[in-house]
């Protein structure tokens, strides 16, 4: 019994050493330079919609940045122009729609309080395919809403990673 516990501990220790040796590490928290503590988000969509990139951006950066309501009070200005599109990708012989693709796209630009460009206008896109059973009348609406939220969350994470990489490169 005791040798089995020791063997497992040794195995776990060996696995951790291999992971550490290959350079693996968790992402950890996002950290911004000291000069950037407040942010203002300009968005063409509804600010508090759970489908918006702004919602997930504020949720993920809320511990690092304080979001303000006035552009003049912000160290960072994030301009987001986002949109969604859902299109039919397959239909049955009867003409009933069965498969869809939902796309989210956002043009995002980040400037500082003096108007200096931190991240030039960049286009971010994500898409996902989904199928529905035409016998379920609310299936498309429910699935599409869930996918939009998931895509907005994913797109905001990709944007944050890009922004952090650009900021680190400029330091």
N, C-alpha and C positions, 0 to 999 in steps of 0.2 A: 504494500500500500504506500509506504513512505517512499520507496524507490520510484513508484509511478508518478507521484507528485513532483519529485525531483527531476524526473525525466521530462515531464511537461514544462516545468519551469525553465529547464535548460533549452528545450525546443522553442519556447516563447522568446527567451533571451536571444537565441540564435536568429530567429525570424526578425526581431527588432534590430539587431545589428546589421542584417542584410538590408533592411529598409533604410536605415540610417546611412549605410555605405553607398547606396545607389542615389542618394540625394533627395529622396522622398520627404516631403513635409506637408503638413496641412496648410491651407491658404491663410488661415488666421484672419485677424481683423483688418479692415481697410484703414489705411492711415494717410491723411492729407498733410501737406506742409503747413506749418504754423500760420502762414499768411492767409490761409483759407479756412475760416471757421463758420462763415454764414453763406447761404446760397439762396438764390431766387430762381424759381422755375417758371418759364414762360411756355405755355402749352396751348395748342389749338383745340384740344379736347377738354372734356369735363375733368376738373382737377380731382374730384373725389370718386370717380368711377373706378371700380375694381378692375376694369378692363384697360385702364390707361397705364402707360409706361411711367408717368409721373407718380402715380400711387405707389408702385413698387420701388421706384427710385428713392422716394422719401422714406419708405419703410426700411430699405436696406442701408441707407446712409444716415438715418436719424440719430445714431449714436455718435457719429463723427462730425456731422454738420448740423447747424441750426438753420432751419428754413424760415425765411422772412417773407413778409407780404409786399415789401417795397423793393424795387430794383436798386434804388439808391443806397439801401442798407446792406447790400450783399457784397461779399468778397468774390463770389463766383456767380455768374449768370448762365443758366442752362436753358437754351432755346430748343424746344422739341416741337417738331411738326410730324405728327403721327397719323397713320390710317390703317384700316383693315380692309381685307377683300376676301370674300368666300366665293368659290366657283365650283360648278359641278364638274366632276372628272369622270363619272360613269353613271349610266342610267340603265334601267331594265328595258326589255323589249316593249313593254307597255308605255314607256316614256317616263316612268317613275324614277326620280333621282335617288341614287343609292350611295354614291361616294362623292366626297367633297374635299377640297383643299382650302384651308384658311391661311391667309398670309397676314403678317403684321409688318409694317415698315415704318421707320422713323428717321427723319433727318435731324441730327442733333449737333448743336454747336455750343461750345463753352468758351466764355470770355471772362476776363477779370473785371474788377470795378473800374479800371481805367480804359476799358475797351480792347485791351490786348488779347489776342487770340491764344487760348490755351489748347483747344482742340478745334481745328477747322471743321466746317460743316461736313459731317460724315453720315453716310446712309447705312443703317442697320436693318437687316431683314431676318425674319424667321418664318417658317411655314410648317404646317402639319397636315397630313391627310387623315381623314376619318370616314368611316362608313356607318350607315344607320340602317335600321330595319324599318321599312316604310309602313309597317303595321303600328309603329309607335308614333303617334302624332306630334308629341313634344320632344322626341328624341333629337332632332336636328337642332332645335333651339337650345336645349340643355347642353348638348355636346359642344355646340359652337361657342357658347358662353364660357364653358369650362376651358376649352382650348384657347380662347382669346386671353383669359386670365393667365394661363400657363405660358403662353407665348410672350405676353407683356412682361411677366416675371423673368423669363429667360433672356429677353432682349435687354432688360434693364441691367441684368448681371453682366452680360457681354459688354455693354456700354461702360459700366463701372470698371471692369478689368482693363479696357482700352484707356480710359481716362487716367487710371492709376499708372499704367505703363508710360503714358505720355508725360505725366507729371514727374515720374522718377527719372525719365530721360532728360528732362529740362533742368534737373537739380544740379 
